[in-house]
Structures are given as structure tokens and as C-alpha cells.
Amino acid sequence: MFPPQLNRIFYSYNLLLLFLLCCAGPAYGQGAFSHQKFDSILLKKTESLRIQGDYENLVRLNKDYLNLAEEQNYKEGIILCYINISNISATIGNYKRGLSYLSLAEKELKTVNSSVLKARLYQEHAQLNGVIGLYKSALDLNTKGLYYLKNISNQDKRKFYLYRLYANRADFLYKANKADSAYIYLQKGKRIDGQGVLLNTLLAKHHLMYTKRKDSALIYLQKASGKIVNTGKVNVQSGFVDLTYGDYYFASEDYKTALEYYSKALDYYSKTNRLYNIPGVYESIAKTYRMLNEPQKEEEAMQKYREEKTALENIQNEAINISIDHMLSDKDEESNGFQKKIYFYIGFIAILSLVIFILLYRHNRALRQKKNQFKSEALSLKSRINDSFDELVGLAKKNDSTFLTRFQEIYPKFCPRLLEINPRLGASELTFCAMIKLNFTSKEIAEYTFIQHKSVQQKKHRLRKKLNVPTEQELFIFFDSL
């Protein structure tokens, strides 16, 4: 953060800049030039402050520009500010507020035809889903972002966003255990800009984890380090680079140097409030102390890891519930749109009787194709679910925190259906329902969740009341019918 005096100077400078922009608007007739100036200055300043981790001035900057955009009725500027504020919120772990501002941007974007903003919106939405563990949703949203990039005529903007979408996609694919596909997108990003900090660090990490070529990893790390701008302030990119340097020295069995880099990474992430990254750093520190044969420090680091991981999971679970609500809302809108089309066709058929036969013929043919496609997709889905069943059972037996997230990816309609019946169900209750859905017995649930058999029976009794399940009906049968 800047000292208080510099903060005031920075704020005064922004006010002056906003005044000049306001004065420039009428001179250019509210034309494209003034809008372009608004976008370029805002993006440049936002990126600079984001890298420094100066979130206080970053929020202030975007709120000032939001006020200006609203005064000038500049819709694209309003949307851009909403997306920026969402990114800031998600970066510091406020996923709920991040989703809220993305919803505002999405609502405004329905009235604007901008491929650039649509690509940016889906990029941010994908990143937010990625940090809360919904990697399949993140990849789907990333695909939409890539689709809209095709319609961007400005090649500089296209390359700017394409590079980031490729890097994000690679990160999501790594998290989804698809390293080969991830590496393909890293290479695509490298062809656009082979000097970026994020991409070179991801390439270094790939060689450390998969090819085991430490020499190649070091080359990419040195490239990434060389591109970090030293401004004398905290640089958020340094955290990821130092964390990967720690992994490099750990793989080289230089544990003391590894510990130094892990500590530096932790310091960067703590100063920039990067909650998503902190648990993993503590886990790496604990592993390093284990190799240094310092059990007390190892346990202290593991305790911090557990505390930070639990705190992060609580935030993530709340965001997952909001994300589920958003998906349900989107489906309702799609259903309403489909109904309007039906009404239109009915009216059209009533007027043009001659066209009825042709339309019905084409409609029935398309419907048959859709049914065949649906059957094919259903068979494919059934096969994937069968392949994933053993994975889910394994996660449940280990009481793994990612069990519910993975379950929702494989059975996407199950939790939303339960929340329709009772919206107040919490993440732990959804996990309990998921285990019953997988046909775990009460005894098994008690064993794997480390609670007494009696407590499992009490939970089942409470669930019956919350879901209005008759006592004579088996819970497994009720959940299976969903």
C-alpha cells in the first residue's frame, strides 16, 4: 500500500483525470475516441495497481470511473468497471461479492453488443469458478470466452485476451488432472507471447511435475523472474514465481533454499491477501520441514495449513451455492425464451396454413435428430458417470474436502433439486445426502465421517423432516428417484 500522503496525491490525480475526461467528452461529441480513451486509461491503471496488490486504490479508481461512466451513460464503461471490481473482490477472497458484480455486468451486457466485454466477462466468470473448485464449469465458461474472441477485429486486444484465456485454460486443465491438454494450451499461449510471467511460470511447473526436467524448469523460471517489474512495491506475480522456485529447490533436494522461497511466497500472498494460494504454501512448508527433520515446525505448518484450508472451504462453499443458484436462474431464462418461441410458431402456423405442413415436417425431422443426439449424449453421460463412481466412493471414504465439488460435476442436477425442496440445506447436509445417494450404509457413513452411528441416524431423521420424506420410504430410494 502507498503511504497516506501518496494515497491523497494519487486520489487527487484521479479526480483531475476524471475532470479532463468529462471535459473531453463534449468536445468529441461523446464519440468513440473519448470512449476509447476511457477504456485504455482505466485498463492500464487497473493492471498496474493489480500487479502491485494495491487494492485500496484499485477499488477507489474503478468506483471513480464507474461514477463517470454512469454520468456519461457509457454502458461499456459501466460493464468494464463492474468486471474489474469483481476481479478485485475474488482476488482477495470475497467470492460472494465477485459473483454479485459479475451478475450486474451480465445484466448490463444484454443491452450491449460487445465481443470484447463478453470475452472478458466469461474469462472472469471462469476464473471465479476455478478458484472455488468448479473446474468443469470454469472450462465451459472459458470456452465461451474463446468463442467471442473470434469476433474481435482489433488484433492487439484479441492477442491480449487470448493469451490470458489460454493461460487460464491450462491452469484449469491441470487442476482437472488433464496435464497433456494443459500443455497444449501453454504452447498456444507461448506462440502469442513467450515472455509473460504467468505462462513461463506454468511451463516451469509443468516440467517440475511431469517431465522432471529441472534444467528446463529453471530456464522458464529465470525468464519469468526477468519480466517482473521492480517498482519497490509488492508485486503479486512474485508470489507465484517464488512458490515455483521453492518447488524447484525442493525437487533438487536443497530444502533450506526451498524453505526460503516458500517463506517469500507466503509473505507476498499474505500482503496481497491471496487467500486461495495460502493453504498450499503452508502445506509445502510442512513437507520441507519434514525433509529437514524438524517435526515440531512441520506440525506448526500443518496446523496453519488446516486452519487456512478450512477457512477457504467455508468461503468456497458459500460461493458454490451462489453459483448453483445462478445456473438455475439461467435455465429458467432459457425455458422462458423457449416458451416465447413456441407461442410465436403457434401464431405463425394459424395465419399461414400452407406453411404448416412444411414447418411441421422440418420441425419433426429436427426433433428426431435432437432425440437421437440426446440418446447418444445420455449413453455417453451414463458411461462417464459409471467410470467416475469409483472415484467418488474413494473420495468419500477418505472424507476428502473435494468430494462434494466432484459429486456436483458428475450429478449436476442432484443438489439443485434438493435446494428446490429446501433452499436452507447447507454444504455438510448436501454431502450427507450425496453419500446416501451413493448407497453408503449408516455404519459406513459413521466410519468415514468420524462420527457415531447414533449421530448418523439423528441426521437422517432431521433430513426426512427438512425434505418431507415419509418414514416408510427409504432415503436411498428417495434420493435415487431425484
Disulfide bonds with the S-S distance in Angstrom:
none
